[in-house]
Amino acid sequence: MSVIIFTLCVLVGSILAGIVGALTGLGGGVILVPMLVLLFKVNVHYAVGASLMSVIATSSGATVAYLREGYTNLRVGMFLQVAAAAGALVGAFIAARIHARELTILFGITLLFSAWLSLRRKRQSAAGSPDKLAHRLRLSGSYPVSGGRQEYQIYNSSGAFALMLGAGTLSGLLGIGSGSVKVLAMDQMMRLPYKVSTTTSNFMIGITAAVSAALYISLGYIDPGLTMPVMLGVLTGAMIGARLLMKTRATSLRVLFSVVILVLAIEMIYSGLTGRF
């Protein structure tokens, strides 16, 4: 495969990954890293490095549109980001010291977990009192609905903060936005509306990835020739996905996404166990 064809194929694949990442709030890395490793035979460490850079692009492209529409809760995002950024440093430090084979298997297991979360996610009832910490920090807000804006309250903010440490570690370790954990924390624990959880996750994953990417750059795992088409493609896809989100039904999207990453997870685990990557 020539360099031009390789670049074009990576660009197209990155656009698709960016669309999925923006629509689901899970970050394009869950599609991008398996694509680079399995289809294009890129070393997993370099794939993770390029993915981290693309996650920054995904977050930047989608967040602009979401902020304009009034969905993203910046206060919640910045509150949870403190824990996510700390975890990202830990994850990037660990990733640089383990073999590519183990990293590939771990990525596949994480994909299985993401697929399970996407399929089982159910809304909890709004019973109980709002979180006192959330009240002090004024984390509650509103989001646009047909005919106006809908108010919502925040619950269990301290538990979500603790879960963000794990989400940040996954981001630094695997080069993904770890949006599955972020959306889980906001959707299930804090009981934010699904679109608010998704858009706020998109805002957060860029900051988390930037923390990890700094370490990957220092270790030499960022290849400009690979990163350029990945970033351009993901950014383009993120802008498209942000527009589609407003018209997309969450239920059908979750099922489709879960099926795709389930297949990728099995292939990543198999490739890691057999050394075929």
N, C-alpha and C positions, 0 to 999 in steps of 0.2 A: 504494500500500500504506500503510495507516494505521500509526501508531506502535505500537499494541497488537499488531496482526498481525505486524509486523516483529519486535517483541521476542519474541513467542511462537515464530516460525519460527527465529530465531537461537538461542533457548533449546533447542529440540528438536535442532537441528543440532549445538549444542555438547555436548549429552548424548551423542550418537553419537560425536562426536570424542573426548570424554573416555574412553568405553569402549574405543575402538580404541587410544588413546594408552596407557592403563593396561595393556591386554592385551599390547601389543607392546614397550613400553618406548621407543617412538619419539617420544612426546609428541604431544598432540592437535593441535599446530600444523600438521602436515603435511596434515591434513584441514581444519582450521579456516580457515587463511588462504585457500586456494583457494575454499572455500565462501563466505566473506565477500566476496572480490573478484569471483568469477564470478557467484554467485547474487544477492547483495545489493548489488553495485556499490559496495562500500566502497573508499575510497582505500587503496592497498596499505600506506602508512605507518601509517594508523590501524588497519588489519587486523593488521599486525605488532605494533603496540602492544597491542591487545586480546589477541592470541595469547600474547604474553609474560606478561601477567597471568594468562591461563588456564593456561599451563604451570606457573606457581607453584601454582595451585589443584590441577592434576592431580597434581603431585608430592606435595603435602601430603596429599591424600585417599588416594592409593594407598600412600604410604610408611608411613602409620600401620598399615594392614592388613598390609603385607609385613613390617614389623618385628615385629609380634605373632606372625606365623607363623614367623619366624626365617630368612627367605630373604636379606634385604639384608645385604651386607657393608659395614658402615660404615667400616672402615679403608681398604678399597679406594676407596670413594666419596670420602672426604675427601682421600686422597692424589691422586687424579686431578683432583679439583675445583680444586686450586690452579692447574693449567694451564688448565682450562676457564674459570674466572672471568677470568683474564687475557685469554684470547682473546675472551670475551664483550664486554669493554670495547672492544677493537679493532673488533669487528664492528659494534657499535652506533654507534661514531664514524664508520665508513665509510658505514653505511646512511643516516645523516642528510644525507649529502652527494652521493648519487647519485639520478638521476631514477627515478620510480616505474616507468617502462617497463623500464629495465634491471634493476630489482629484481625485477619480475615474471618476466622471462626467466630470471634467475639462480635464482629459486625453482623454476621448472619443471625446470631442469637438475638441481637438487639432488633433486627428487622422482624423476627418472629414476635417479639414482645410488642413492637409497634403495630403489627397486624392485629394482634389480639386486642390491644387497647382500642384500636379503631373500630372493631366490630362490636365490642361489648359496651362501649361508652353509652351510659344512660344518665339522664338528668335525675339528680336527687331532688327531693321535695325541699321547699323553701322553709320548712318548719325550723323553729329555733330562733334565738336572738342573733342579730348581726354581731360581727367581731368587734370587740372593744378597741383592739389595736388598729383595725381598719378604720374605725370611727375617728380615732385620734389623728390618724394620718390622712383622713379624708379620701379614702380609696374608692368609695362608692361613686357611681356616676350614672350616665344615661347613654343610650344609643338610638340611632334613627330607626323608626318603624313607619309603617304606612299611616300617614296622618299626623305625625309628630315624633316625639321622643319618648322612650320607655325608661323609667328609672329602675335601678337594680342595687341590691345591697351585697356586701362582701362578707364571707364567712371563713373561718379557719385560716386566717392569713399566716399565722405562725407555722402551721403544718406545711403549707405551700412553700414557705420560705425554706424550710428544711429540705423539702423535696427538690428544690432548685439546686442544691449542692450536687445531688446526683445527676441532674440534667446537665449541669455545666461540665461535670467530669466526663460524661458521655460525649459531649461536644468536642472537648479537647482531645479525647482518646480516639474518636472515630471520624472526626471531621464532618460531623452532621450538626444540624441546628438543634438536635435533641428536642424538636418541637413536640414529639409524642408525649414526653414527660411534662413539658411546659403546658401544653393544652390540657393534659390530664389534671394537673395541679389547679389550673384556673377553672376548668369546666366542672370537675368533680368536687374538688376540695373547697375552692372559693365560690363556686356556683355562679360564675359569670355566664352570661348568654354565650352561646356557641360562637357566634361571629365576633363577639368582643374577645373571647379567648383566642380565636384564630388570628385575628389582626394584631392583638397585643403580643402573641407569640412571635409573629413575623418581625415585629419591632425589636424584640429581645434577642432573637437568634443572631442578628448581625453584630451586636455588641459582644455577645459571648464568643462568637467565632473570631472577632478581631483580637481578643485577648489570646486565644490559642494560636492564631496565625502569626503573631509576632514571634513566638518561640519556634514555629516551623520555619520561618524565614531565617532565623539565626542558625538553625541546624542544616540549612541548605536543601529543604524538601519542597521548595517552591520553584517549579520549572516554568519560566516565562512563556515558552512555546506552547505548553499545555494549558497554562492558566489563562492566557489571553482569550482563546475561543470559548473556554468554559465560562469565564466571567461575562463576556459579551452575550453568549447564548442564554445564560441563566437570568441576566438582567432583563433581556428582551422578554423571556418567558414570564418573569415575575410581573412585568407591567401588564402583559396580556391576562395573566391569572388574576390580578387584582381587579380588573374590569369584569371578568367572568364570575368572580365570587358573588357579586351582588345578585346574580341571576341563577345561581346554581343551588340545587337542593342538596343539603348536607348528607342526607341518608344514603342516596345512591352513590355519592362521591366516596363516602367511607367504604362501602362495599367494594367498589372498583379498585380503590387504592389498596385495600387490604389484600385483594387477590394478587395484584401486581407484586407487592413487596413480599408476599408469601412465597411466590415463585423465586424471586431474587434471593430470599433468605436461604432457601433450600440449596440453591446453586452455590451461594457463597460458602456455606458450611461444608458442602461436598468438595468444593475446590480447595478449601483450607485443609481438610482432612487428607486429601489425596495429593496435595502440593501442586494442583493444576491451576495456577494463577500467575 
